[in-house]
Amino acid sequence: MTSETGFDVRKYDRFPTEEPRPDGELEQLEAAWCGPRRPGEWITAINNNIIGVYYVGAAMLFFVLAGVLALLMRTQLALPMTGFLPQETYNQIFTMHGTVMMFLFAVPAVEALGVLLLPQMLGARDLPFPRLGAYAFWAYLIGGLAFFCSLFFGLAPDGGWFMYPPLTGMTYSPGINADFWLLGIGFIEISAIAGAIEIIVGVLKTRAPGMTLDKLPVFAWAMLIFACMIIIAFPSVILATLLLELERALGWPFFDPLKGGDPMLWQHLFWFFGHPEVYIIFLPAAGAMSTIIPAMARTKLVGHPLVVMAMLATGFISFGVWAHHMFTTGMPQISINYFSAASMAVSVPAGVQVFAWIATIAAGKMRFTTPGLFAVGGLVIFVMGGLTGVMVAMVPFDWQAHDSYFIVAHLHYVLIGGMVFPMFAAIYYWLPMSSVRPLSERMGRWVFWLMFAGHNIAFMPMHLTGLMGMPRRVYTYLPGRGWDLPNFISTVGAFLFGLAVLLWVVDMIRNFRPFGPREAGNIHDGPGLEWLPSGYYSVRSVPVVKSLYPLWEQKSLAKEVEEGRWFLPGAAGGERQTLVTSPLNAEPQYVLRLPRPSPWHVFGALFTAGFFLILTIQAYVAAVVSGVLAIYCIMRWCWFLDAPHTRKTTDIGAGVRVPNYVSGPASHGWWAMVIVLIVGGMVCLLAGFSYIFLWSRRPDLWQAPPETASMMLHLGGLALGGLCAAAAPRVLRRTGKGAETLATVLLVISAIGAAMAIGLELQAWWTSGLKPDATSQGAAVFALLGWSATFAGIGMLMGLYILLRRAFRRLSAERPSTIDLIGLFMTYTAAQAVIVMLLIRLFPGSGA
């Protein structure tokens, strides 16, 4: 268990140190981590304490906006034949409500909570990629606001938040409304993936020493599983939106049955993302519940290991239930039976967590302050939603209730009980970390009871209206069907819920004062590291963790940390630093230099959002200009990475010295690149599934591939490129003079080779007579090759980047991470292109 530094975290005899801290050490730390002082610095800030507050605030803004849309819908449905909203407007509002709640509130809100809490909870100064986290936030905010504003120009989508074709194809949705959804949501999901990369690497690599996996806080476990699920699930919706946009813009028939497409492909791709998303939303909220309930009950979480295993099981099983939404589409009976069983099985690990919370409440002495009320209220509502979930997992019942208001009621019970109530519990519980004073306890109770009553009054009657036959997605209904009274009651409940949110907003305006000279502090007696005294630097010194509940079991820890008696108490060289530890045992590995604020990530997010949004209105020249500017800003952002360091090691306390730089699999950058490639691999895997699925629908349309000789030539070029990319890092390390030049040449050859091989393969298919707009085979083949070409294009940009770094003497064998990461990317690019080429050439074969 001894690390490379020779320090065994099981031995604490050198900590806490007893010698007094040097004069000026704290001042140097505060100077390195100083907060914004001028208006522009609040925009360029990258510190998680600031970005996290921004992120949570933006998510709650979208929650309020989506809630206003819900009240407009409920007003329209309060009575039969109401003319409050025209049908087209209602459809746009209905679509925007669901889209904003699912894509702009639910996932970003829990991701924002992780960005805000995880560094303090893990005992780190910040997450390992603060500019990436800030980029993800600004991309989300800019893109989300632009998307929401489409409502005011009559350009909002109207096909439902699930955007089923053929309703959303050009035949039935000829305007650009659907394009706003497709390009906007695809872009927002990229922002979510960027945040997930930050969270995964942060949880695995920036924990306090001694925080082994068995001592990892349950909320951190939840965020780790949440981020891993995003990496696996979100590529599916990115691919789906790309395919539908290609069909709308270029006529590639992925979903057009007349040319071999199939609308069912959209449902498979969308729900492979859509159903795990429910658990992606639920797991962080469950992690918050598993943190708040023990603090409110003043006792340890009952069954902590079982809760963690239940979270892992939920994440795993959730990917096997996507067709739960497709029981009425005519699937084979064996598939229906499997997905029905999986839909019921996924409730078991959720039940484990629920019983653990109940047992914890029973074992302790529950304090029913506002966080406790929201936690218990969320538990009650979620259980009720879970019971109806088991009901709709039963196929005969689902056939009757499908697309009725019963499903609307079930969905809202699960999401509001499983995410909204825990989110409010988290806000009331953790807000004293970021605010000079807490929210009002008296007003908080009013907020809870109005919200709890309003939710049940609004959604309980919907079960009845659904069973009475009221379909969802209708803008009005005829009188005399017995739906009048339940709908009116639901509308009253919705306005009560809205009143509760209004009171919360008023309370926030009155009491929330972030970025002050102090915080309200640990008013709930929480046991986690997030309640240690902190500044913009999060923790004064990084402690060794000995238990799951350090502040309860290490009574003097807060005082020792504040006095700088643990790891990394200062800011060596006046730099922002955090400690990187090993993924399993949390042993110190190296000190990570964190970047200073700069505007490039903000400009990068702005121009990236501009590229996607301008594409929507088909101003292609302006979109290209915006895309080029985005690439320039990102390159400037990356330009100062791998900068030389005057010191090779840093004394992190008690005479323990660790390196200031590592490369290869031990580095945080390598982990991030691997995650990016997993995302790319998932998109490619799902595109391959789409290719095979479309063939299974219309094999008669499939034509034979081009001659084999060309394939062998193209595979040879890819193999050469992959070998050059894989060799470049080794050449840099093992070759003497001129190693930097030779490694650069190898990477440039790799990029050019991959681009040429994929380009020639595209030409071979085109000259064979296969056209992407003629049949589903052409669309699928060119989509797969297009995805490979995208990676090859990025590889060409990386080749240009590495040439510029070599020209400006920013490459060295002592700091090889840039070569490592580009080599890893180009090796993957070649391997992915080989797999794609083999699939489209060999399946279904020459007899197609």
N, C-alpha and C positions, 0 to 999 in steps of 0.2 A: 504493500500500500504506500510505500515511500515514493515520492515524486522525483522528477529529475532534479529538483532543487535540493533534494536531501531532506525535505521537511515532511514529517509524518503527521498528518492532521489529527491522528488519534492522541498525540501527545500535546498537552497544553501547558507544559511547565514553563515555557517562555512567554506565555501570554496570560493575562494582560501584563504589559511591561510596567515597571514601577518608576523608571527614570522620568524626570520632568521633560515635557516637550520643549523643543527649541523655541526661542523667541521669534515671533513673526511667522511661525508655521501656519497658524490658522488664517492669518491675514493673507498669506500667499495663496492658500487654498481658496479663500473667498474671492481673491482677485482673479484667479484662473477661471472660476465658475460664476463670475458676476452676472447678474441678470441684465436685461435690456434697460438702457438708460435714455434712449431717444426713440421717437415714434417708429422709425423704420426698423429698429432692432427688434421690436415686438413681432414683426413679420418674418425676419430672417432667423429668429431664434430656433434652436434645434433641441434644447434641453427637454427631457421628457416631462419635467415638472410643469413646463409651459405648454408644450405641444399636447400633452395628455389632457390638460384642462380645455384647450381649444377643441380637441377631438371630441371629448364628452359633450361639450357645449354645442358643437355642430350637430352631433347625433340627436341630442334632445331637441334642437331647433327643428329638425326634420320630423321628429316624433310629434311635435306640436302642430306643424303644418299638415302632416298626414291626418292628425286628429280633426283638424278643421274640415278637411275634405270628408271625413267620416260623418261629421255632423250635418254637412250639406246633403249627403246621401240619405241619412236617417230622416231629415226633414222632408225630403221627396217621398220617402216610403211611409211616413207616419200615417197617412190616410190613402185610400184607394183613389186612383185617377187624379193624383195631384199634378199640377202643372208648374211646380216650383222650378224644376230643371228640365230643359229639353232633352230628348233621348241621347243625342250626340254628345252633349255636354256631360250628361250623367255617365255615359260610357267612358269618357275621358277621365272624369273624376274617379270613377270606380277603378280604372286601370292605374291611375297615378297613386291612389290611396294604397293599393296593395303593393305596388312597386316601391314606393317610398318607404313603407313600413318594413318590407323584407330586405331591400337592397341598400337603402340609405339610412335606416335606423337600426334595425335589429343586429345585423352583423357588425357594422361599424361601431355601434355603442359598446358591445362587449369587447371588441378589439381595442377601442379607445380606453376602456377601463384597464385592460392589460398594459397598454403603453404607459398609463399613469401610475399604476400600482407596482408592476413587476420589479423595476429596479430597486425600489425601497424594500419590497417583500423579499427579494433575493440578496439584499445586502450589497448591491452594486451601485456605482455612481450613475450609470446610465445604461441603456441598451447598447449593443455593440455597433449599430449602424444608425446613429441619431439623425443623420441627414436623409437616409432612406425613409425612416419613420416620418420625418417632417414632409418629405416629398409625397408620401402616401396620403398624409392629411390634406395637403393643399390640393392634390389631384382630386381627392374625394370631395372637398368643399367646392372647388371651382366647377367640377363636372356636375356635382349634385345640384347646385344652385341653377346652373344653366339648364339642366334637364327639367327641374321643377318649373322654371319660368316659361317653358314651352306651353304650359296651361294658359298663360295670358295672351298668347298669340294664336290660339286655335290649332297648335301644332302638337299637342300632347297625344300620345298613343291611345287607342281605344279598343285594343284587342284583348284586354285582361292582362294581369301581371304575369301570366304564363304564356301569352302570345302564341297560341296554337295556330299553325298553318292548317288548312289553306286560308283561314280567315285573315291572316296577316300577310298573305301573298299580295302581289301587285294586282291580281284580279279583283280582290275585295277591299284592299287597302292601298289605293293607287298613289296617295300623297306621300309626304316625307314623315308623317307622324310616326309610323312604325320604325323608320330609320333612326329617329331620335332615341327610341327605346333600345334598338339593337346596338348602335354604336355607343350610346351613353352608358348602358349597363355593362357592356363588354369592357369599357374603359374603367368603370368603377370597380369591377371585379379584379382588374389588374392592380388597382390600388390596394384592394383587400389582400391580394397575394403578397404584395410588397410588405405590408404590415405583418403578415404571417411569417415571412422569412425572418424579420426582426425578432419576433416573439420566440420562434423555435431556437434560433442561435442564442438569444439572450438567456432563455431558461436552461439550455444545456451547457453554456459556456461561461456565463458571468455570475454564477452562484457564489455565495460566501464560502470560504473554506470550511470543510466539515459538513456542509449541507449535502450529504449523500441523498440518493433518490428516496430512501426511506424517511428522510427528514425534510423532503421537499414539501412546502405548503400545498394543501389540497387545491387552492385556487391556482397555483402555478401549474400543478398537474392538469387541471382543467384547461388552462390556456394553452399548454403544450399540445394536448389532444385536439383541442379546437383548431389550432394552427395547422397541425398535420392533416386534419380533415379538410381544411380549406385547400391545401396543396393538392389533395386527391380529387376533391369534388368540383372545385370552381373551374378547372380546365374544361369540364364538360359544358358548362353554360357559355364559356368563351367560344368553344368550338361551335356550339349550336347557333349562337348569334352571328358568328362569321359565316356559317353556311347559309343561313336565311338571308343575310345581307348580300351575299354573292348571288343568291337566286333572285333577289329583288333588283339588284343593281345591274347584273350581267346576264341574267337569265339562265344560270346554271341550275338544272332541275333536280335538286336534292329532295324536294318535297312535292313535286308535280307528278302525279301518277301517269299522266299522258306520255311522259318521257322516261318512265321507269323510276321516278322518285316515289316517296311514300311519306305522308304526314306523320305516320307512327314513329319514324326516325326521330322527329323533334321531341315527341313525348319521352322516348327512351333517353335521349341525351339530356333533356331538361329535368326529368325527374331523377336521373342519376345524381344530379346536383340538388334538385329541389327537396327530396325527402331527407337526405343527410343534412340539408341546411337547417331543418327543424332541430336536429340534435346539435349541430354546430352552434346554434343560438342557445340551446338549453344547457349545454355542458358548462360554459363559463358562468352562467347564472347559477347552476347547481354548485359550482365551486365557490361562488360568493355565498350561497346559502350555507354550505358546509364550513365556511369561515365565520359568518355572522352568528349563526345559531349557537355554536359553542361559546362565543364571546358573550352573547346575551344570556346564556344559561350558566355561565361561569364554570364550565366543565369541559373536559376534552371531548372531541368528537367520538361517539361510539362507533366502533368498527371502521376506523380509518383505513386500514389496508383493504377491507372489503369495498369501501366507497371508491377507492382508487381503481381497484380491479373492475368494479361496475362501470366506471367511466370508460375504461379501456374497452370493455365488452360492448358498451353502447356505441362507441365510435366504430368498432369493427362490424357489428351486426347491422348498423344503420345503412351500410352500403349494399346490403342484400335485400332491401325492401322498397326499391324505387318504383317497381310496378304495382305497389300497393294502390297507386292512383289510377291504375289502368285495368281494373277488374272488368269493366264494362266494354272494353275495346275489342273483345273477341280473341283474347290470347288462348293458347292451348290449355287444357284443363290441368296438365301437370305443372305448368308454370303458375297458374292461379293457385294451386295447392301449396306450392313452395313459398310464394310470396305471402300468402295468407299466414302460413306457419311462422315465417320470419317476422311478420308484422306483430304477431302475438309474442314471439320470443323477445323482441326488443324491449317489451314492457318489464321483463324480469329484472335486468340491471337497474332500470329506473326505479322499480319498486324497492330494490336494496337500498338505494340512496334515501328514498322517502322514509323507510323504516329506521334507517340510521338517524335521520333528523328527529323523528318522533321519539326514539330512544334517548337521544341527547337531551331533548326538552324534558323528558321524564326523569332523567338521571340528575339534572341540575336544578337550578332555581331560576326559572325564566323571568327575565325583566321585560315587560311589555312596553318598552319605550317604542318610539316610531320605527327604528330598524327592526325590532322584534315583531311588531305588529305586521309590517310588510312581509317579513319572512314567513310568519305563520299563515298570513292571508294568502300569500303566493302558494304555499304548500297545499292549502285546502282547495284552491281553484285548480291547481295543476292536477291534483288527484282526480277531481271531477272530470277534467278534460281527458285524463288518461283512461278513465272508465269508458267514456264514449269512443276513445281510440280503439280499445279492444273490441267494441261493438262493430265499428266499421272495418275492422280486420276480418270479420266473419263475412265471407263472400255473399251469402244470400241476403244478409242485412244490407251490405254495401250496395248491392244491385237496386235495392229499394230507396236507400237514402242518398245515393250518389247524385251530385249536382243539385242537391236541395239545401234549404237553409239549415238543416241539421248539420251538414258539413261546415257551414259558416260558423255555427255555434261551437262545434268541436274545435275547429282551428283556433278560434279566439280564446277559448278556455285554455288550450295548451300553451299558446304563445303568450297570453297575458299572465297566466299563472306561472308559466315556466320561464318567462323572461322579463316582462314589464314590472311585475311586483318585486322580483329579486333585484332588478335594476334600481328601483326606488329605494329598496332596503340598502343597497350598496351606496347610493348617493347620501342617504342620511347617516350611514355608518362611517364612511370614509371621507366625507366632505371636510371634517375638522383637520384632515391632513393638509388641505390646500387653502383653507379659509381662516381668516383671523377670528371669526366667530362661527359657531354652528347654526344650523337652521332652528327655527322655533319649534320646540317640542309640542306646544299647545296647538299651533297651526298644523303641525305634522300629523297629529291625531285626526284633525278635521279632514285633512287630505286623504288619510288612509280610509276612514270610514265612508266618506263620500265616494271614493274610488271603488272600494269593495262593494258597497251597495249598488253603485251605478253599473259596475260590470255585471253583476248577477241579474239586475233588473233588465239590462240591455240584452244579454245573450241567453239567459235561461229560456225566455219565451221562444227564441229562435229554434230550439229543439222541437217545440210543438208545431210551429209554422212549417218546419221542414217535414215533419211526419204527416202534416195535413196536406202536403203536396206543393208547397210554394217553392218554385225553382230559384236558384241563385242567379245573379247577373241579370235581373229584370229591373227596369226602371220604374215600373208601376204595375198595378194589378186591378182586377175587376172587383167591385163590391159583392157582398153576399157569399163569400167563400169561407168565412170564419177567420180570415187573416187580419181583419181590421184592428181588433183589440190587441192581439199580441204585437203587431207592428207598432201601434201607438205606445204601448208599454215599453218596447225596446227603444223607441226614440226618447222617451222620458229618461230611461236609464243612461242612454248615451250622453244626454246633456248633463246629467249628474256627474258622470265620469269627466266630462269636459270642465265642469265647475271645479272638480278636484284638481285637475291639471292647472287651471287658472290660479287657484290658491297657491299651488306649489311655485308657479312662476312669480307670483307676488312675494312669496317668502324668500325666494332666491334673490330678487331685486333688493329686498330689505336687508338681508343678512349675509349674502355671499360676498366676501371681500378677499379675493385671491392675491397672491404675490405680495403679501404684507411682510413686516419685519418679524412676525412670528405666526404660528398657527394655533388653532384652538387646542390641539393636542389630543392625547389619548383619553378622551372623556368617557369612552365605553370600556376601558380597561382591556383592550385587545392584546393578545399574546404574541403577535407577529412582529417581525423586524420593521414593518412599514411604520410602526409607531415610535421608532427611535427618533431622537431629536435630529433635525435635518435642516439643510439650506438648499440652495440650488444644486449643491453637490450631492444631495440625497443623504449620505451618511458621512460623518466626520472621520471615521475609520471603519474598516471592514472587519467585523468580528468573526471568530470561529464559532460555528453553530454546533450546539451539543444536543438539541432536542427539537421536536416539532413546535414547542410552545416556549421559545427562548425568553420572552419577557416575564412569563409566569415562573419559570424554573431557574433563570439566571437573574436574580434580583438586582444585582449591581450592574447589569450589562449596559443599560442606557447611560449611566454615569461614566462608565469606562469608555464607551464609544465616543461620547461627547468630549472626553478629555484626550482623545487620540491615542489610546493605549493598545489599539489593535492594528491590523494591517493597513498599510498605505495611508498614513495619517496626514500626509502633506500633498503638495503638488510639485514634484521634482521638476526643476527647470521651468516652473511656471506653466506647466502643461495640464490639460484635462486628461485624467487617466482613470482607468478602472482595472480591476484584477480579473484575469481570465483563468478559469480553473478547468479541471478535467471533467468530462461529461458524466462519469459514473460516480467517482469518489470525491469530486470537488477538491482536488489538490491543486495548489497554486502552480500555474504553468508559465504565464508571462504577463507583463503589464501592457495593456492596450492603450495607445495614444488616441484619444477621441478628438474629432475635428472641432474647430471653432465655428461660430455662426458665419454664414455667407449667403448671398442672394441666389446662388446658382440653382439650388434645388427648387426654389420658388419659381424662378423663371422656367426651369425645366418642366415643372408641373403645369404652369400656365400654357406653355407652347404645346405640351403633349395633349392637354385638354382641347386646345385650339385645333390641333390636327384632327382629332376625332369629331369635334363638333362642326368644323368647317366641311369635313367630308359629307356630313349629313345633308348640307344644302348643295352639295355637288360643285363647290367652288374648288376644283382640283388644284389649280395653280397656287392659290392661297394656302390650301392644306399642305401642299408640298413644302412651301416656304416655312410654314409653322413647324412641320416635322423636322426640317433641316435645322431650324433654330433650337428645337428641343434636343436634337442630337448634339449640337454644339454646346449647349448648356450642360448636358450630362457629361460630355468629355471634359469640360472645364472643371466640373465637380470632381471628376476622378483624377484630374491631372496631378494634384499634389499628394495623391496616395503613394505609398512606398517611398516617402521622402527620407533622405538620410537622417540618421540619428547619431548625435555625438557620443552617447553613452550606450554601451552594449547591455548593461544590467542595471537594475534598480534595487536599492535596499527597501524592502516593503515593511520592515519592522523587525526588531529583535535580532538584527544581523542576518536575516534571511534575504538572499538576493535571487532575483528571477530575471530572465531575459526581457529585453524590451521589444523583441521581434522574433517571430517564428514563421515558418512557411510550411506548405504541404498540409496533410490531413489534420495537423494540430492547430492550424490557424482558423480563425473565425471566418475569414473570407472563403476558404476552401469549402467549409460547411454551407455557406450561403450559395455558392455556385452549384454545389450538388443539389440543393433544393430547387434552384432555378431549372436545372436540367430535369429534375423529376417532374416539374410542371410541364416542361416541353414534351417529355416522354408520355405524360398522361394525355395531352392533346393529340399526340401522334397515335397512341394506342386507341383512343376513342375514334379518331378518324379512320383507323384501320377497321374498327368495328363497324363504322358507318359504311365503308366500302363493301364488307362482307354482307351486311344486312341488306343493302340495296341489290347486291347480286342475288340474294336469296329470294327477293321479290320478283325480279324480272330477269332471270338468267338468259332468256332468249335475246335480250338486247346486247349482251356482252360479245364483243368481238375479240379476235386473237391479238396478242401483243405483237410489237415489232420484232424483227429478226433477232436471234440470240446473240449474234456477233457484236452488235452495238452494245448490248447489255454488258458483255464481258469487258469491253473497253471502258465503259463508264464505271463499272465496279473496280477496275484496276486503278482508275484515277482517284476514286474515293479511298481505296486502300492506301495509295501513296500519300494522300492528304492526311489520313488518320495516323499513319506511321510517322510522318514529319511532325505532326502536332504532339504525339506522344513522346517523341524523342527530344523536343525542344527543351523542356525543363531539365532533363538529364544532361544534355549538352551544356546548358548554362552552368550547371554545378561541377561538371567533371572536366571540362575543357579549359585550357589556360587562356592565354591572350587571344582576344577576338571572340570569346565565348558569347558575349552579348550580340555581336553582329551575326554569328552563325545561328543562334537561337532565333533571332528576328527573321532571318532569311527562311528558316524552316517553317515558322508560323505563317509568313506571307505565302510561301509555296502551298502550304496546307489550305489557306483560305482561297487562293486562286484555283487550286485543283478541285476543291469541293464545288465551287461556283461553276466551273467549266463542266464538270461531270453532270451536275444537275441540269444545267442549261442544255447540254447535248441530249439528255434523256427527255426533257420537255420537247425538244425539236423532233426527236425520233417518234414520239407519240403523235405530235401534230402532223407530221408528214405521212403517218400511217393512215390518216383520214379520221382519227378520233378527235372530235371537237367538244369542248366543255359544255357548250350550250345545246348540244344535240341529244345526248342521252345521260342517264344517271351515271353510267360507267365513266364517260368523259368528265363529268363534274367531279366524281370521286377521285379519279386518277389525277386530274390537274390540281385538286385541292390538296392531296397528299404530297405531290411534288412541289406545290406552292408553299406548303409548310416547310418542307426541306429547304426550298430556295430562300425562305425568310431567314432561316438560321445561317445559310451560306452568305446572305447579304450582311447579316450582323457580323459574321466572321470577316468579311471584307472590311467593314468599319473597324473591327478590332485590329486587322492587319495594318490599316492606315494609322491607327492610334499607336501601335507598337513601333512603327517606323518613325513617327514623330518623337516618341520617347527616346528612341535610340539616337535620333539626330540631335536631340537636346541633352544627351548624356544623362538620362534619367533611368537607365537600366544598369543593374550590377548583379554579379553573382552572389553578393552578400545579402541582397534583398530581392529574392526571385519570385515573389508572390504574383506580380503582374504576368510574368511568363507562365507560371504554374496555372493560373486561372484561365488565361486565354488558350493555353494548350489543352486544358481539360475541356473547355467549351468546343474547340475545334475537333478534338477526338470524338466527342459525342456527336457533333454535327455529321461527321463522316459515317459513324456507325448508324445513326438514325436514317441517313439517306440510303445506306446499303439495305437496311431492313425494309424501307418503303419500296425500293426498287425490286427486291426479291418478291415482296407481296404482290405488287401489281403485274409483275412479269410471270410469276409462277402460279398465281391463283386467279381464276379457276383453271388456268392452263390453256394450251393451244386449241383445245376442243371446245372452247367457250362458244 
